């Protein structure tokens, strides 16, 4: 499972050359961004990810060697409200 930025994807193959990956880059796929923090500030992964932004990420643009199993758009429930 990959949870870093899309800019760091290439390091995956350098660090783990024989692994397969499920992509969840924070700069494209995090739904809980832009809800702020408990002190009223911004969240670490702002700005909000729109559906346009989410669908614009194509994992094979970063790793085209068959090592991507798929992708997942996470939301961290401790940040979300009703």
C-alpha positions in Angstrom: 0.0 0.0 0.0 1.5 3.3 -1.1 0.5 6.4 0.9 3.1 9.1 -0.1 2.9 11.7 -2.8 2.9 11.0 -6.5 6.3 12.6 -6.8 7.8 9.9 -4.7 6.4 6.9 -6.7 9.6 6.2 -8.5 11.4 5.5 -5.3 9.1 2.5 -4.8 10.8 0.5 -7.5 14.3 1.5 -6.3 13.5 0.5 -2.7 11.2 -2.5 -3.4 12.1 -3.7 -6.9 10.1 -7.0 -6.6 7.0 -5.8 -4.9 3.5 -5.1 -6.1 1.6 -1.9 -5.1 -1.8 -0.6 -4.3 -1.7 3.2 -5.0 -3.2 5.8 -2.7 -1.2 9.0 -3.2 -2.0 11.7 -0.8 -1.9 14.5 -3.4 -4.7 12.8 -5.4 -6.7 10.3 -3.4 -7.4 11.4 0.2 -11.1 12.3 0.7 -10.6 13.6 4.3 -8.4 16.6 3.2 -9.5 20.2 3.9 -11.6 19.4 7.0 -8.9 21.2 9.0 -7.5 20.1 12.3 -8.9 20.1 15.9 -7.3 23.5 16.5 -9.0 25.2 13.6 -6.0 25.2 11.3 -5.6 23.5 7.9 -5.1 19.8 7.5 -1.7 18.3 6.5 -3.1 17.2 3.2 -5.0 20.3 2.0 -6.5 21.2 -0.4 -9.7 19.2 -0.8 -9.4 16.5 -3.5 -12.1 16.9 -6.1 -13.4 14.0 -8.2 -11.8 15.6 -11.1 -8.4 15.5 -9.3 -9.0 11.9 -8.1 -9.8 10.6 -11.6 -6.9 12.5 -13.2 -4.4 10.2 -11.4 -3.4 7.2 -13.6 -1.1 4.8 -11.7 0.4 3.4 -15.0 1.7 6.9 -15.8 4.1 6.4 -12.9 4.7 2.6 -12.9 4.1 0.9 -16.2 5.9 -2.4 -15.5 2.8 -4.3 -14.1 3.7 -3.7 -10.5 0.5 -1.8 -9.7 -2.3 -4.0 -8.5 -4.8 -1.2 -8.3 -5.6 1.9 -6.3 -7.7 2.9 -3.4 -9.2 6.3 -2.3 -8.9 6.4 1.5 -10.8 8.4 4.0 -9.7 8.3 7.6 -12.8 8.0 9.8 -11.3 9.8 12.8 -11.3 13.0 10.8 -14.7 12.7 9.2 -17.9 13.9 10.8 -21.5 12.8 10.2 
